[in-house]
Every structure is written in structure tokens, then in C-alpha cells.
Amino acid sequence: MGGNKVTDKHGNIIKPGNYVSTKIRGGTHEGHVEEIITDKERAEEVDVKNPPKVRFENKDGKMVAHNPGTLEINDAQ
């Protein structure tokens, strides 16, 4: 991971452990941030395209990666 600051759609810095959510296809993806991918080498290792991406396990137990600008940090979780 690089040292770049990655922010959500409101400009808040996303960190591992934050609870994030995004609307997608009529529902939501949400979960605790496990990793922030900022470099191409790591992106290739985990089969993620066009970093930066935020990876987290959604409520179905699937690892998902989203553009940070589509996410919202939700501290209530």
C-alpha cells in the first residue's frame, strides 16, 4: 500500500477498519474496510483494476472493491 490519502465522497479520509457503504443496483454494499489498494502491483495480486480501490467484505461474505469516491463512511456501525 502506498502512503496516499484516500477519501470518501464527502472528503473524509478512509482508513482500514472504517465501516463504509455505497448504493449499488438497488441495494447497498457495506462492510468494514480491510484494505486500501493504491498501487498497481497489489491491485494485480488481488485482481482489482484501476487503483485506488477500497476492499471490504460485504454482508454476503464476498470481498468487493469500490472506488473510494463512491463510498460513505458510516461511524454508526
Contact map, one row per residue, 1 for C-alpha under 8 A:
11100000000000000000000000000000000111100100000000000000000000000000000000000
11110000000000000000000000000000000011100000000000000000000000000000000000000
11111000000000000000000000000000000000000000000000000000000000000000000000000
01111100000000000000000000000000000001000000000000000000000000000000000000000
00111110000011000000000000000000000000000000000000000000000000000000000000000
00011111000011000000000000000000000100000000000000010000000000000001000000000
00001111111111000000000000000000000000000000000000000000000000000001100000000
00000111111111000000000000000000000000000000000000000000000000000001111110000
00000011111100000000000000000000000000000000000000000000000000000001111100000
00000011111100000000000000000000000000000000000000000000000000000000100100000
00000011111110000000000000000000000000000000000000000000000000000000000000000
00000011111111000000000000000000000000000000000000000000000000000000000010000
00001111001111100000000000000000000000000000000000000000000000000000000000000
00001111000111110100000000000000000000000000000000000000000000000001000010000
00000000000011111100000000000000100100000000000000000000000000000000000000000
00000000000001111100000000000001111100000000000000000000000000000000000000000
00000000000000111110000000000001110000000000000000000000000000000000000000000
00000000000001111111000000000001100000000000000000000000000000000000000011100
00000000000000001111100000000111100000000000000000000000000000000000000011101
00000000000000000111110000000111100000000000000000000000000000000000001111000
00000000000000000011111000011110000000000000000000000000000000000000001111000
00000000000000000001111100011100000000000000000000000000000000000000011100000
00000000000000000000111111111000000000000000000000000000000000000000000000000
00000000000000000000011111111000000000000000000000000000000000000000000000000
00000000000000000000001111110000000000000000000000000000000000000000000000000
00000000000000000000001111110000000000000000000000000000000000000000000000000
00000000000000000000001111111000000000000000000000000000000000000000000000000
00000000000000000000111111111100000000000000000000000000000000000000000000000
00000000000000000000111100111110000000000000000000000000011000000000000000000
00000000000000000011110000011111000000000000000000000001111000000000000000000
00000000000000000011100000001111100000000000000000000001111000000000000000000
00000000000000011111000000000111110000000000000000000001100000000000000000000
00000000000000111111000000000011111100000000000000000111100000000000000000000
00000000000000011000000000000001111100000000000000000111100000000000000000000
00000000000000010000000000000000111110000000000000000111000000000000000000000
10000100000000110000000000000000111111000000000000011110000000000000000000000
11000000000000000000000000000000001111100110000000111110000000000000000000000
11010000000000000000000000000000000111110110000000111000000000000000000000000
11000000000000000000000000000000000011111110000000110000000000000000000000000
00000000000000000000000000000000000001111111000001100000000000000000000000000
00000000000000000000000000000000000000111111100000000000000000000000000000000
10000000000000000000000000000000000011111111110000000000000000000000000000000
00000000000000000000000000000000000011111111111111100000000000000000000000000
00000000000000000000000000000000000000011111111110000000000000000000000000000
00000000000000000000000000000000000000001111111100000000000000000000000000000
00000000000000000000000000000000000000000111111100000000000000000000000000000
00000000000000000000000000000000000000000011111110000000000000000000000000000
00000000000000000000000000000000000000000011111111101000000000001000000000000
00000000000000000000000000000000000000000011001111100000000000000000000000000
00000000000000000000000000000000000000010010000111111000000000000000000000000
00000000000000000000000000000000000011110010000111111000000000000010000000000
00000100000000000000000000000000000111100000000001111100000000000011000000000
00000000000000000000000000000000000111000000000101111110000000001111000000000
00000000000000000000000000000000111110000000000000011111000000001111000000000
00000000000000000000000000000000111110000000000000001111100000111100000000000
00000000000000000000000000000111111000000000000000000111110000111000000000000
00000000000000000000000000000111110000000000000000000011111111110000000000000
00000000000000000000000000001110000000000000000000000001111111110000000000000
00000000000000000000000000001110000000000000000000000000111111000000000000000
00000000000000000000000000000000000000000000000000000000111111000000000000000
00000000000000000000000000000000000000000000000000000000111111100000000000000
00000000000000000000000000000000000000000000000000000000111111110000000000000
00000000000000000000000000000000000000000000000000000011110011111000000000000
00000000000000000000000000000000000000000000000000000011110001111100000000000
00000000000000000000000000000000000000000000000100001111000000111110000000000
00000000000000000000000000000000000000000000000000001110000000011111011000000
00000000000000000000000000000000000000000000000000111100000000001111111000000
00000111100001000000000000000000000000000000000000011100000000000111111000000
00000011110000000000000000000000000000000000000000000000000000000011111000000
00000001100000000000010000000000000000000000000000000000000000000111111100000
00000001100000000001110000000000000000000000000000000000000000000111111110000
00000001110000000001110000000000000000000000000000000000000000000000011111000
00000001000101000111100000000000000000000000000000000000000000000000001111100
00000000000000000111100000000000000000000000000000000000000000000000000111111
00000000000000000110000000000000000000000000000000000000000000000000000011111
00000000000000000000000000000000000000000000000000000000000000000000000001111
00000000000000000010000000000000000000000000000000000000000000000000000001111
